[in-house]
Amino acid sequence: MQNYLRCKSCGYDMYGPEYLSNTIDPFAYSSDSYYPPTALLNLSTKPDNQIECPYCHTTGNWSH
């Protein structure tokens, strides 16, 4: 899982807690199985084309 995105439209940098709150979909994965935290993050991360920039509200225009 990456931990940083930059909007190609406005140059906004998203990282840290803001990155997690915008890229993790808590409903993407549901199971009773145990997974390490990093595996759960990888399974629950939204694709880049579904993430909206909180600054310019462009969706899916990110670089890594």
C-alpha positions in Angstrom: 0.0 0.0 0.0 1.3 3.4 -0.9 1.0 6.3 1.6 1.0 9.3 -0.6 -0.9 10.8 -3.5 -0.6 14.0 -5.5 -3.5 15.5 -7.5 -2.5 16.1 -11.1 -5.1 18.8 -11.5 -4.2 21.2 -8.6 -1.0 19.7 -7.1 -2.6 18.9 -3.7 -0.5 16.5 -1.6 -2.5 13.9 0.4 -0.7 11.8 3.0 -0.8 10.7 6.6 -4.2 10.5 8.4 -5.9 12.4 5.5 -4.7 9.9 3.0 -6.0 7.0 5.1 -9.4 8.7 5.7 -9.9 9.3 1.9 -8.5 6.1 0.5 -9.7 3.4 2.9 -13.2 1.9 2.3 -14.2 0.2 5.6 -16.9 -1.7 3.8 -14.7 -3.1 1.0 -13.7 -6.2 2.9 -15.7 -8.1 5.5 -14.7 -11.4 7.0 -14.3 -13.1 10.3 -10.8 -14.2 9.3 -7.8 -12.6 11.0 -5.5 -10.6 8.8 -2.5 -8.4 9.9 -3.3 -4.7 9.8 -1.2 -4.1 6.6 -3.1 -6.8 4.8 -6.4 -5.3 5.8 -5.3 -1.9 4.5 -4.3 -3.4 1.2 -7.6 -5.2 0.9 -9.7 -2.1 1.8 -7.9 0.5 -0.3 -10.0 2.2 -3.0 -8.6 2.3 -6.5 -7.1 5.7 -7.5 -9.9 6.4 -10.0 -12.5 6.4 -7.1 -10.6 8.9 -4.8 -11.7 12.5 -4.8 -9.3 15.4 -4.2 -10.5 17.2 -1.0 -9.2 20.5 -2.5 -10.4 20.7 -6.1 -12.9 17.8 -6.0 -11.4 16.2 -9.1 -11.9 12.4 -9.0 -9.3 9.9 -10.2 -6.5 12.2 -11.3 -3.6 11.1 -9.0 0.1 10.5 -9.3 2.2 8.5 -6.8 
